[in-house]
Amino acid sequence: QLQFVESGGGLVQPGGSLRLSCEASGFILDTFVIGWFRQVPGKEHEFVATITWSRGQTYYADSVKGRFTISRDNGNNTVYLQMDNLKPEDTAIYYCNLDQFWGQGTQVTVSS
């Protein structure tokens, strides 16, 4: 059973930065591709970024490209999302995901 625990969310002003963490527990394969998604009330999950567990290859949504950076620490089973130059439209609950496994999410609010 794979489990994710997200942390690092909070309230930040536009232009500010946050670093989210996603700690994974359970059986992790090198072939895994772990992603960050976000969701606002009443809408579907929106893809943000993914990273391959073995090689660290990354892929980003156009809306965050150049502002967000996904990375992983294999030794600590943790995936990070560095978010810079945050905008109000980035406000959402951010989730870690692999297939049917989701974390509980962490709230990010960008507001002045």
C-alpha positions in Angstrom: 0.0 0.0 0.0 1.5 3.3 -1.1 0.7 6.4 1.0 1.6 10.1 0.5 1.7 12.8 3.1 1.9 16.4 1.8 3.1 19.4 3.7 4.4 22.9 3.2 1.3 24.8 2.1 0.2 28.1 3.5 -0.7 31.7 2.8 1.7 33.7 0.6 1.5 37.0 -1.2 1.6 37.2 -5.0 5.2 36.9 -6.2 6.2 34.9 -3.2 7.4 31.3 -2.9 6.5 28.1 -1.2 8.1 24.6 -1.1 5.7 21.7 -0.9 6.9 18.2 0.3 5.3 14.8 -0.4 6.6 12.0 1.7 5.9 8.6 0.3 5.7 5.3 2.3 5.2 1.8 1.1 6.7 -0.1 -1.9 8.2 2.3 -4.4 9.4 1.1 -7.8 12.0 2.8 -10.0 9.4 2.9 -12.8 7.1 5.1 -10.8 6.1 8.5 -12.1 4.9 10.7 -9.2 2.8 13.8 -9.9 1.6 16.9 -8.3 -2.0 17.9 -9.0 -4.1 20.7 -7.6 -7.8 21.2 -7.1 -10.1 24.1 -6.4 -13.7 23.6 -5.1 -16.1 22.5 -7.8 -13.4 21.6 -10.3 -11.5 18.5 -11.4 -8.0 17.8 -10.4 -5.6 19.8 -12.5 -2.2 18.4 -13.5 0.8 20.4 -12.3 4.0 18.4 -12.8 5.4 14.9 -12.8 8.8 13.3 -12.1 10.1 9.8 -12.8 11.4 8.2 -9.7 14.5 6.6 -11.2 15.9 9.2 -13.6 14.2 12.4 -12.3 12.8 13.3 -15.7 10.2 16.1 -15.3 7.2 17.4 -17.1 5.1 20.5 -16.4 1.8 22.0 -17.1 2.1 25.1 -19.3 0.5 27.2 -16.6 3.4 26.6 -14.2 6.4 26.1 -16.5 9.3 28.4 -15.6 7.8 29.1 -12.1 7.5 25.6 -10.5 10.2 23.0 -10.1 9.6 19.4 -9.2 12.4 17.3 -7.7 12.8 14.2 -5.6 15.0 12.8 -2.9 15.1 9.0 -3.3 16.9 8.4 0.0 14.1 10.1 1.9 11.3 8.9 -0.4 10.2 12.5 -0.8 9.0 14.6 -3.8 9.2 18.4 -3.7 7.4 21.1 -5.5 9.3 24.5 -5.4 6.8 27.2 -6.4 8.1 30.6 -7.2 6.5 33.8 -8.5 3.1 32.6 -7.2 -0.1 34.0 -8.6 -3.6 34.2 -7.1 -4.7 31.6 -9.7 -2.3 29.1 -8.1 -4.6 29.0 -5.1 -5.7 25.4 -4.6 -5.3 22.3 -2.6 -2.2 20.5 -3.9 -2.0 16.7 -3.9 0.6 14.1 -4.6 -0.5 11.3 -6.9 0.5 7.9 -8.4 -2.3 6.0 -10.2 -5.1 5.5 -7.7 -3.1 6.7 -4.7 -3.6 10.3 -3.4 -2.4 12.1 -0.4 -4.6 14.3 1.8 -3.5 17.5 0.2 -2.0 20.8 1.4 -3.7 24.1 1.0 -1.9 26.9 -0.9 -3.4 30.4 -0.8 -1.9 33.2 -2.8 -3.4 36.5 -1.8 -2.4 40.0 -0.8 
